Amino acid sequence: MPAEATRFDRLSTPALLLDDAKMMRNIERLAARAQKLGVTLRPHLKTAKSVEVARRLNKGMAGAITVSTLAEAEAFHAAGFLDILYAVGIAPQKLARVQALRAKGCDLVVILDNVEQAQAVAQAGVPAMIEIDCDGHRGGRQPDEAALIDIGRILHAQGCLRGVMTHAGESYTVRGKAAHAAFAEQERSATVRAADALRGAGLPCPIVSVGSTPTAHSARDLSGVTELRAGVYMFFDLVMAGIDVCRLEDIALTVLTSVIGHQKDKGWIMIDAGWMAMSRDRGTATQDVDHGYGLVCDADGRILPDLIISGANQEHGILSLRPGAKGALPDLPVGTLLRILPNHACATAAQYDRYTVLSPDGGPLQTWQRFGGW
């Protein structure tokens, strides 16, 4: 009997599937690298948004984590996580929620990059890290800016200065270990220089934090750095595979979908997973291999060569062979279950409120809740 008739017969499609064994291999891979590099690993849970995933990061113990929303911080603190970095520039009106969490025993730290934020944070008595711009990707201060010292003094006057942090988001735009290693050194150099500048001004800088999934897997030397952050590495996705951070077989997240029709004269197979199920993310469009809205696998996770979601409406996906592909469209009758590898795990997972988890031993499917909101 086909796998889909036994494993997935009770699932309604589209559904978000998580391969626990693949996820654990991905988690263990980066944990080993962090240990080898001599830094603390502070995983980013913005992709997972799941207590069950978080508990698998540190052998069931609640370790240091990173979040991207206060809703995540509140949910993970309720689950026992006490050491949390909120790695998005703080809006002053959110400080009351930060204070409330800290009053409950959560060591929640915020980030900022300007004097106005620093003044509000210092007045609230909330610890903060200063964001450093290492690659022009988003906000942050340059390591040699006078504003860095001004911000540091405002925070230190109230005992709120925890250190510096950066994120090499531009590392997603290059391919290969050597290119990512260069960005990793850019991260390291920028934050270490900023830390040295603060210390040279008589200010403390106990934490020097760097990280992105590409640089975390390629860094060769993290001298002067104290902690490493990464997020999508737990699941990986087609974007990460396209820049050689992982292999296609390392991707732990897929979307289960059903074939619902055919447009044979157009070379189309219709499925019930459109952009609401996959997201509108087209992150592979600028890469060497464009996977459309996702790469198609059979129900057992085996890739169907050159079959992609080439188009997507709200609830309809259109499968076709990628341009230039040779061979015939596979015979996939109505009702056939397929699995789609996503372009961007963060964006695809955000469409769902739960994971259907494939157990490592082939046991019964599990359900893990995930949460959203800000």
HUPE-V922028 format. One line per field, one symbol per residue. phi: phi as a letter, one per 40 degrees, with the letter a starting at -180 (. if undefined). psi: psi as a letter, one per 40 degrees, with the letter a starting at -180 (. if undefined). burial: # if it has 16 or more other ideal C-beta (glycine too) atoms within 10 Angstrom, else .. A space follows every 10 residues. Layout:
# HUPE-V922028
phi: ???
psi: ???
burial: ???
This chain:
# HUPE-V922028
phi: .ddccbcbcb ccccbcbbcc ccdccccccc dccccccgbc cbccbcccfa cccdcccbfg ccccbbbbbc ccdcccccch cbbbbccbdc cdcccccccc cccchcccbb baaacccdcc ccccgbcabc cbcbagcach bcdbcccdcc cdccccdbgb cbibaaaccc cccbbhcccc ccccccddcc cccccccccc cgbcacbbbb iacccccbdb abdgcbabba bcdcbgaccc ccbgcabdcc ccbabcbbcb iabccbgbbc bcbbcccbgc cbccccccbc bgcibcbccc gcccdgcbcc aabdbbbbca ccdgcbhccc cbcdgccbbb cccbdcccdc cbbabcbccd cgcdcbbbcb bbgb
psi: hiddeddede ihiiihihhd dddddddddd ddddddefih hgihedddfh ddddeedffe igahiiieid ddddddddee hdghhgfhhh hdeedddddd dddeehghhi iieidddddd dddefhiiih hhheeedbai iideiddddd dddddddefe hdaiiihgde eeeihidddd dddddddddd dddddddddd eeiigdhhhi hiddddeehd hfheidihii dedddiaddd ddefdiidee hehihhiihe iigdeefihh ifhaedddie hfeedeidhh ebeihhiaee ehhhhehihe ihadehihhi iiheiiiihi hgihehhihh hidhddddde eieihhhhid eeaiiihhii iai.
burial: ...#..##.. ..######## .##..##..# ..##..#.## ########## ########.. .######### .######... ########.# ...##..#.. ##...#.### ####..#### ##.#.##### #####.#..# #.#.#..##. ######.#.# ########## ##......## ########.# #####.##.. ..#.#.#### #########. .#..###### ########## ######...# ########## .#.....### #####.###. ####..#..# #########. #..#.##### .#...##### #.......## .#...##### #########. ##..####.. .......#.# ....
